[in-house]
Amino acid sequence: MAHIIDGKKIAAEARADIARRVGEFEEKTGIKPGLAVVIVGEDPASQVYVRNKEKACIEAGFYSEVHRMSAETTMDELLSKLDEIKNNDKIHGILVQLPLPKHLDEKAVIEAIPPEKDVDAFHAVNTGKIMIGDYSFLPCTPAGVMKMLEYENIDVTGKECVVVGRSNIVGKPMAMLLLHANGTVTICHSRTKDLAEVTRRADILVVAIGKANFITADMVKECAVVIDVGMNRNAEGKLCGDVDFAAVSEKASAITPVPGGVGVMTITMLLENALRAAEMAAKK
């Protein structure tokens, strides 16, 4: 039976450390790190995420703003709101909750956030920095995965790492971080031929494909470390990941659960980025 990598426990310890550092930073500089979140529309999952982010911010001692805008918000209105926020000295980090309503240009919105306040690390400047391994911020979910591996003393060096999924938010940056940690990395996606043959080679398998229970036990190598980034609802409406947890945990050496795995780490790394943004601003 696999060792369960407890995201809640790792996140709680990391957040306590962040709260301590926020307190020290404020004492030293007189500055309270500030994070602004913008949410457009009524997407229920996004609403939950934003509430969780706001709660985590306040608990860690940050200054927090949430700007809720209607689904009918125009591009000009959204860009004007971002202009207002980025000129507010109290705000060091800005995050626009994705996905946005279809009529809004996601790329233009991301590019409107100054790179030094882009705590999601989605801006082209920040993604380019991740590519060359010289970054200020890391995308929150891949950074959370790396934090979990580090906490569990799972050394990536020389390991065969397979990432299933190639999104700009998780798959691509995840592959880069594993590569920077000296892993040998393969990226798979919906067009990969003989996917199971590739995933069975993985010492470390990271799955971010968005399909409930997609990875089955026959697709996993004996004693592999399996990181499930997925967040889906199964036929009964229960939260589940991209990995068939019950079957795969019989075969893996370590595995993340859903919920209680990678998800809680994502917000933790957002706090880490927001604190770093405030530290960078203070140095300037």
N, C-alpha and C positions, 0 to 999 in steps of 0.2 A: 504493500500500500504506500502511495506517495506521501512525502512530507508536504503538508499544506503551507504554502507561503502566505502568512497572515498579513494582508495589506493594512487592515485596521490597526494592528499593533505597531507596524513599521511607521504608518502615517502618524499615529498618536505620539510616538517618540520624536519623530521629525518635527511635528508641529509644536511640541513643547520646546524644542531647541530653537525653532524660529521665533516663538513668542519671547523667549529669553533674549535673543539677539535684537529683536525689535525694541524691547525695553532698554537695552544697553545703548542702542543706536540713538534712540530718542533722548536719553539722558545726556549723551555725549554731544549731540548736534542741536537738540531742541526741535528736531523734525520728526513728525509722525509719518511713516511711510503711507502713501495713499494710493488706493486702487479704485478706478472707475469702471463699471461694467455697463455696457449698453445692450439692451435687448429690444428687438423689433418684432411685434406680433405676439401671438398667444400660444405658440407651440408648447404643449404641456411638458415635454421632456426638458426643453430649454428653461422653462419657468422653474422646474425643480433644481436644475444645475445652478441657476443664478441664485436661488434662495440658499443653496448649500455653500456657494462661493461667498455670499454676503455674511453668512453665519461664521464661516471659517475665518474670514478677515477680521471680524469684530473680536472673536475669541483670541486671535493671535495679536491683538492690539493695534491693528491697522486702522487708518481712516478709510471709510468705505462709502462710495456713492453708487447707486444703481439708477440708471436712466431708462425708464420704460417708455417705449414709443409704439404708436399704433401700427398695425399691419399695413395701413394706407400711407405710411410715411414715404415721402418722395426721396430721391437720391440727394437732391439739394438740401432738404431738411436734415437728413442724416449727416451729410458732410459738414453742414453748418454746426450741428451739435458737436461733432468731433473737434471742430476748430475751437469751439468754446471750451471743451474739456481739456484739450492739449495745451491751452494757454493758462490753465488754472495751476498755480504753483503748488497747491495742496496735493495734486495728482501726479504720481510718478509712474504708474502703470495704467494702461488702457486696454480693455478687452471688449471686443464686439462679439456677442454670443452668436455662433453659427449653428444651423444654417439660417440665412436671411430669407425673407419672402422673395419669390422668384423674380419680381420686377427690379430688384436691387442688384447692383454690380458688386459681387463679393470681392473681386480682385481690387477694384478701385477703392473699396472701403478699407481693405487691409493696407493698401499702399498709402492711405491718408493718415495712418497712425505713425507718428515719428518712430524710427527704429529703436531709439533709446527708451521709448515708453511701450514698445510692443512686447508685452509680457507673455503673449502666446507664441512668440517667435515664428510668426507666419510671414512677416514682411520679407521681400526679396533680399534685402541686405542681410537680414538675420539668417535666412536659409542658406545664403551663399557662405556666410561665416561658418555655419555648421559643416558645410561641405569641405572647407579647408581645415577644419578643426581648431578655429580661432574664434570662439564665440563668447558673447556676453550672456545670452539667454539660450536655453534649450526648450524645445517644444515639450509641454508639460507631461503628456502621456509617455513618450519614449524616455524622458528623464526619470519618470516614476519607475519604469521598468528597470532601468539601470540601477537606481537606488535600491530596489528590491534584490537584485542580483548581488549587489555589493553587501547589503545587510546579511544575506544568507551565505556570504563567502563563496559565491559561485564565480570562479575565475573564467573569464571569457577567452583569455589568451589561447590561441591555437584550436579553439573549439569550432566545430562545424555548426554554424548558426543559420537557421532558415526562417525568413520572415514571410508570412503569407498575407499579402495585401500590399498595395503600392500607393496608398494615398499620400498627399503632401503633409497631412496632419500626423499620421502615425507610421505607415510603412516605409517611406523613403528616409525620413530622419532616423527611424529606428535602425535601419540598415547601416546608416553612417555612424551612429554611436557604437554599434557593435564592432564595426570596422575600426573605429578609433581605439576601441578596447582590445584590438588585435585578434578579433574573431575572423573566421573565414566565412564570408556571408553570401547567401543565395537569396534572391527575392523571387517569390512566386506570386501568381495572380490568376485571374479567371481564364487566361489563354495558355497557362502552363500545361505542357503535355506530361502525362503520367505524374500528376501532382503527388500522389501517394508515394511514389518511388523517391521523389525528392525529399518529402517531409520525413520519410523513414531514415534518412541519413543524418538528421539533425540531432546534435547533442543538446542544443538549445533551440526550441521551437517557439516562435512568437507569432500568434495568430490574431490578425485584425482584418477580418474579411466581411463581418456584418451578417453572417448566416448562422442561425441557431444550430448548435450541436453538429457543425459541419465536419470537424475533425474527429474521426472515430479511432478506436484503439488500434486497428490494423494499419493506420497511417503514421503511427508513432513508434519510434525505436525504443527498445527495452532500456529503462533507466534514464530516459531523456528528461530534461527540465522543460516544462511546458508552461508558457506564459499566455494567458487568455485575455486579450484586450477587448473582446466582443461584449456587447451589451444588447441583448435581444429579449423578446418575450416569446415563450413557446406557446403551443396550442392551448395550454391551460391558463395562459396569461401570466405565467411566472417568469421572473427575470432569469435569464440564463446566458451563457457565453457562446463563443464560436466552437468550443470544444465539448465533446460528450464527456462531462466531468466524471461521472460514475465509472464508465468503462476505462477511460484513459488513466484515471488515478490508480488503477490496479497495475498499470504498466510503467508509468513515469516514476522518476526518483523524487521529483518535486513538481508541484503544480499550484497555480493561483486559482482560487475560487471566484465565482461570480454569483451574487455580489460579494464584496469584502476583499477583493483582490486589487487589481490595477486601478479601478475607478476612484477609490479614495486617495490613491497616490497622486492622481492628476491634479486635484485641487491643492494638495500639499506642495507640489512643485510650482504651481502658480504663485503661491505665497512666497516661495523661495525666490522666484523671478522678480516679484514686486519689491521685495526687500533689496535685492541686488540693484534694481532700477533706482531706488531711493539712495542707496550708497553711492552709485555712479553720479547721480545728480548732486549729491553733497560734495563730492570731490571736485566737481566743476566749479 
